[in-house]
Amino acid sequence: MDKNLKIPTTERHKFSQPLGKLIAGTRKETISEVEERIRNYKKVRNVI
């Protein structure tokens, strides 16, 4: 099943645009990385 869900290398740029980086890995790894990026984004932009 994993092979069916892989994003082709030529299409990955479409999914990396919101964060500027394609985040891949296990659910546990990716959730913490996304949370960290959101915290940093909010801190830099002074968002509450």
Secondary structure by P-SEA (a helix, b strand, c coil): ccccccccccccccccccccccccccaaaaaaaaaaaaaaaaaaaccc
